[in-house]
Amino acid sequence: MADRPWEAEEPDEASVNFLREMVVSAPSGYGLLAALFTGAVLSFPLGLGVGALPLLGYAAAESIAALFVPSSPVFREWIMRKKRRERRDATREHLIEQLQARADPSAPQWRTWDRMRERLASLDALAAHRETGLTHRDVERLEEATVDYLGLWLAWLVMAERYRNTDEKKLSSKLKRIGRELDKDLGAVERKRLQKAKADLEGILERRASLWARATSLEAAMLAMADTFEEVYQRVVANPNSRTVSGELTEAVERMRVEEALDLAVDEELDDLFRRRNAARASQRASQGVAS
């Protein structure tokens, strides 16, 4: 699968401390609060000794749970799903921030994305019913596709911006001027510098020539993705109990991934944009670690 510069690193089970996740999870926190509250209530009439019993019971229950819960496949999948959701949410938030700064608020892509999100919410509600052939993992893959749509759109905007900002006439004029200078009797050092400048300008013109085709390819990929998303929605709604719906959905999501278009989307400026974001987040995490 093609790299996606807008996508945070995929969470890996080997890098997750499931024991820590169990301890800091909401059920454990609620259990601790319940034990503290019960202990406080009992300590008034019966003394601190009796009031400590709920806390001892909580500690014993946590110790027993620590032997089994972190290795439970159900618990691990719940944690990994949460990690994937956090990754998607962070990526989507950053993409929307960048798009709001670059895109027209009335752009039709916003309406397309809103419609995809509405369809996704309906499919998520369907997946909540066990009698359907749709799973939550299927819905996750569709949600990842909506994030990919935003990434493709941002890549398209960056390419379009680069195309507009490159003045072909001015570059061609500079090339002609450099060509006239190279026809003169020059020293070796000056000739080498002019030849280097000529090669650089020619490279810029060549990249500009390919930008339009690449941007057109991305735009077509976005239209195909939205159309396939609608196709998936109509197919699932029409026959939600089909046993083959999960496999058909997986195939459709792979079509929406449009690997070739995503390869084209790894533009230098877009890649640098998200590299800076990841560096800033790493620096923030390091600062928080030092502070703690």
N, C-alpha and C positions, 0 to 999 in steps of 0.2 A: 504493500500500500504506500502511496506517496506520502512524503513528509508534509505536515501542515504547520507552518510557522506560527499560526494563530492558536495552536492547540498546546495546552500544558502537557507535561510528561505524564504518560499513562501510569496510574497507580499500580504497584506491583506487590503481591502478597508478601514476598520476601522482605520488603522494606517496611511492612506494617507491624507494629507491636500490638498484637491482639489482646494481650493481657492488660496493657495500658488502656486500650480502647474499651475493654470491659469495665475497668475501674472508673473511668471518666464518663461512661455512658449515662444516659438519662435514668434508666432503671436503678442503677447503683446510686446515683445521686438522690433519687426519690427515697430509696431505701434508707440511706443515711439520714436524710431529713426526718423520716418517719421514726427512726430509732432515737434520734435526738429529742424529738417532740415527746415521744412516749416516755423516754427516760426522765425528761423534765417534769412531766405530769406525775409520774410515780414517785419522784424524789421528794415532792412536798409532803405527802402524808406518810411515806414509808422510809424515807431517808435515802442518802446517796448510794448506799450499797445496793438496794433494790433498783434504784434509778439507773444503775450502770448495767443491769441485766440486758435491756434491749440493745445496748451498744455491743455487749459481748456476743449476743445472738447475731447481730448484724455482721460482726467480724468473723464469726464462725461460718455464717452462710456465704460470705464473700470468699473465704478461704476454700470452702468446698467447691464453690462455683468456679474458682480459678483453676481447679484441677480438670474441669470438663468443658466449660463454656468457650475458652479461647480456641480449642481444637474442634469445636462443633462446626460442621460445614454450613449449617444454617446461619450461625452467628457470623462466620467469616464472609459469607455472601452478603449478609446485611451490611457489614462494615465496608466491604469493597463497593457495594452499590452506593453507600453514602459518600465514599471517596470519589467515585466517578461523578456523582451528582455535584459535589463541591468543585471538581475540576471543570465540569461543563458550565456551572454557574459563573465561575471566575472568568473563564474564557469568553462566555457570552457577554458578561458585563463589560469586559475590556473592548470587545469588538463593537458593541453598541456605542460605547464612549467615543471610539475612533470614527465610527460612521456618522454620529451626530455632529462631529466636528467637520466632516468632509462632505456629507451628502445633503441634498435638498430635503427638508422635512416633508415635502409633498411628493417625493420620489415614489413611483409605483412599487419599487422593491419593498418599501415599508409595508404596504398593503398586502403584498404577496407573503411576506414573512408573518404578518399578523394572522392571515388566513391559515398558514401552515401551523401556527401555534394553536389556533382554535381547533383544527383537525386533530392535532396531537392531544389536546385535552379530552376530546371526545373518545379517542382511542384508548387513552389512559383509563377513562371511566369504564370502557368495555373490558379492558384487561383486569379490572378489579373483580369482575364476575368470573368465577371459576368455570362456569359452563362454556365459556368461549375458548377458542383455540389460541387466543392472543395472550402472550406472557408479558410481564413487566420488563424483561430483558429485550423483548421485541420493541416495546415502546421506547426503551433507552436508545436503541439503535436509530429509531426515527428522530429522537431528540438530538442525537449527535449529528444527524443529517441537517437539522435546522441550524445548528451552529456552523456546519460546513457552508451552508448557504450564505450566512453572514460573512464568513471568511472569504468566499469567492467574490462577494460583492465588494469587500474592502480591497481585495487584490485588483479587481477591475477598476475601481476608482483611482488607485495608485498608478496603475498603468496609463489610464486616461490622462491623469495629471502630468505624468512624465512626458507623454506625447505632446500635450499642449505647451509645455514649458520648454520644449526643444525647438529652437527656431532653425528650420531647415535652410532657409535662404541665407541667414547670417553665417551658418556653418559652411555652406557651399562657397560663400564669398571669401571666407577666411582660407579655405582650401585653395582657391584660385590664387590668392595673394601669396600663400606659402609656396605654391608651385612656381610662381614668377620669381620668388626669391631663390628657389633652388636652382633655377636656370642660370643664376649668376655665378661668378667665380668666388666661392666661399672657402673659409678655412674648415678644417676637418671637424673641429668642435662645434662650430656654428651650424654646419650642414647636418651633423648628427642630431642636434637639438631640433632643427626644423623638421627633419624626417620623423623624429619621435612625435612632435606636435601634429604632423600630418596623419600619422598612424592613429593617434588618439582621436582626432576629429573624424576620421573615416570610420573608426569603431563606433563612435556615437551615432553617426548617420545610419550605420548598418543595424544597430540595436533599435533605433527609432523606426526603421522600416519594418522590423518584425513586431513592434509593439501593437500596431493596429490589428494584425492577424491574431495575436495572442489575446488581446482584449475582446475581439469578436468571438473567439473560441470560449472565453470565460462567460460572456454574456449568453451564448447559446447553452452552455452547461447549466447556468442558473435557471433558464427557462425550462430545460429538460428536467431539472431537479424538482421544480415546482409542479410540473405536469405529472411526474411520476409519483410525487407525494399525494396528489389528488387521486391518482389511479389507485394507490394503495388504500386510501381512505374509503373510496367507493367500493372496492372489492371486499374489504373487511366488514363494512357496515351491511353490505348486501348478504354476506354469508359468514357471520361471526363465529358460528359453531364448526366451521370446516376444520378438519384435522390437518389439512395441508396449508392453512393460512400462515403458520409460522415460517415454513420453508419458502412460500411465495413472497412473504414480506422480506426475508433475508435476501432473496434474489433481487428484489426491487431496491432495497437499500444499497446493495452493491452497485446497482446501476446508477443510483443517485450519487455515489461516491465519485464517479467520473474521474478515475485515476489520472487519465491523460491531462484533463483540464486542471486538476490539482497540481500536477507536476509543473504546468505552465504558470500556476499561481505563485510558485515560490520565487517571487521577484526579489531582487537584491534589497530594494528599499523596504518592502514588506517584511522580509526576513530580519532586517536590521531593526525595524520598529519593534518587533516582538522579542528580539534578543535584548534590547534595552529594557523592555518590561520585565523579562525574567531576571536580568541582572539587578534591577531595582528591588524586585521581590526578595531575591536571595540576600541582598544587603539588609533589607528590612528584617528578615528572619534572623540574620546574624546579630543585628542590633538588639532584637528582642531577647535572643539567647544570652547575650552579655548582660543585659539589664536584669534578667531573672537570676 
